[in-house]
């Protein structure tokens, strides 16, 4: 996992990678012919907000080898896992917290949900107070609530230039341009803090089918 991650990221190290991994609860692994080609990490925790308990799924390091970009297996497995987490406590509000340091990662949000914070055309400012509270608690003074970005003084990991910069075609996407505007320091390891409601009313049709899917164990 570390070799795969560090092959795509500058500004990181084995120590940083393993410290982040140790703080997570789970890892979803993506294989092709018995070779690890991608993964994503996550942590689930309770948070007290406005007099009630909410649950938060915090996404950590995620990478897929460039040769396998375009596959959907990892995203589909992740959505199914989110559904399983929601079914553990269906009456507790669930939120997905994602720190984004690359425009391709940001594009997962509109695939998953109808709306999220921040969004380029949908006002979800109702999610900003919770976003700010979570980010301040987790990143203290590194988080800038005015920009909504974790602005590390020294990068803890940023995509190598040939992977980070969007193509001309990608720049035609509203979400890509929005991400670049909101997080101009992404090449220095700055991370845009995003929050999405993990509720059925906020899901796209395909996401909802995967979210409801119950894996059978034989």
Protein Blocks (a to p, Z undefined) as FASTA:
>chain_A
ZZmmmmmpghiafklmmmmmmmpmbdcdddeehiafbdcddddddddeehiacddddddd
ddddfklgoiaklmmmmmmmmmmmmmmmmmbccddddddfbfklmmmmmmmpmbdcddfk
bcckkmmmmmmmmmmmmnmmmpcfknopacdfbacbdcdfklmpccfklmmpmklmmmmm
mmmmlmnopacdddddddfklccfklmmmmmpccddZZ
